[in-house]
Amino acid sequence: MDIFAPLAEGRHPRRYQPGQVIYLQDSPADEFYYLVRGTARSYISSQAGGERILTIHHTGDLMGEASFFDACPRVSSAVAVTECEIVSVDREALDRVFQKHSDLALPMLQYLARTVRLLSHHVDEATFLPASQRLARHLLAETREGVSFPCTHEELGFAIGVSRVTVSRLLADFSRRGLLQTGYGSVTVLNRAGLEQEAGG
């Protein structure tokens, strides 16, 4: 059961096509988003034009909630990966939901704490871990064994803070060892246990 489903009660989700921007970094955070259906990607952009993927959002996830709650400009952007149906939630709408579903407050705080922990995790990985561990951990966080994960080498490089060439070399090594299979614009994890060993160093 999707615990955040009450956010969509009586609302008509907006449909986003693949590649369509949901919100932009540095824009006002007057609302956050509930992903009713689909897959989206959140990322940070640098002044030089590079991007670092923060996470892949799936059906039932919240997006942009951290900036909404601290009332500061957004620290990231989000874009639809597949066709998405999304409900935007402003403060008035959230108050109405809480009045009717007071038990939703704690799960939302826990979700917010997870978001903060995710950002800290990205900082730690970028600072301390070698590229092979960063890539393994990113793939484990974003994929399921045997299920194709749509991504390019450039996107993976932005996500873990290394070059496309480095990602290509690491994926070739992982593939040779039977940990995963690469396709055109996709990666499929074949041996999750083996990838977990790689992630642990």
Summary of the structure (lengths in Angstrom):
residues: 201
radius of gyration: 17.7
end to end distance: 35.6
largest distance: 55.0
contacts: 586
relative contact order: 0.14
helix: 44%
strand: 24%
